[in-house]
Amino acid sequence: MKNENDPLRSWLALLGTANGLKKTFDTRMRAEFGLSISRFDVLAALDRAGPDGLRAGALSQQLMVTEGNTTQVTAPLIRDRLVTRAADRQDGRAAIFKLTAKGEKTFAAIAAAHRQWVDSAFAALKPAELEQFRRMLGKINAAEPLANERAAS
């Protein structure tokens, strides 16, 4: 029998676990690599983008933050020569962010450690449970939580 509080309890459990993992990973990244998880996210997005890099707007979209936040997070990465920022050749008003060679090497080291931390965090789950977990998460309407409510009205 479904309890009316089940969705809320599930949300709180998911949020608590995700926030706990993020905090743990952030603490380890800062201690071992001197970078926050937010800066790691920037490096990861730029690594996925490849040698062409990403325009500031696209980077902000991928990180799900404002362009102002992107500027704040990238400034130390630029200072530390992990990322470059240059004007877009087609549109001088837009900035393009790219990983430097040092940034690629740094990201690879952090990504390897991050992968081990994630593997360790999920080690108690069997492969079939991980698959079931991903399927269950895929059923959650994250894009528009009120869509079902509106449709029912």
C-alpha positions, 0 to 999 in steps of 0.5 A: 500500500502506497503511503502519501508520504512515500514520494517525499521520503524518497525525494529526501533520501535521494537528495540526502544521498546525492548531497552526501556523495557530492560533499564527500567527493568535494572534500576529497578533491580539495584535499587531494587535488586542490580543486572543488567539485564545481571546478572538476565539473567545468574540466569534465564539460570541457574534456567532453567538448574536445579541442574546440572547447565550449562557448560560455553559454553552452558551458553554463547550460551544461553546468546548469548555472548562470554565466556569472557563476561560470565566470567565477568558477573558471577564473581560478582555472584560467589563473592556474593555466588549466583552462583558456578563455578566448574570443570566439572567431565568429562572434567576438562578443562570445567567449570560448573556454578550452582545456590546456594541456595541463588541464587535460592532464589534471582532469585525467588524474582527478577523473581516475580518482573520482571514478574509484570513489564512485565505484566504492560508493556503489560497491554494495550494489550488484550489477542488476541492482545498479541497472534497476536503480538507473531505470527507476531514476529514469522514471522520475519526471525531473524536467517538469515535476508539475506536468502530471499535476497539470494534466490531471486538472 
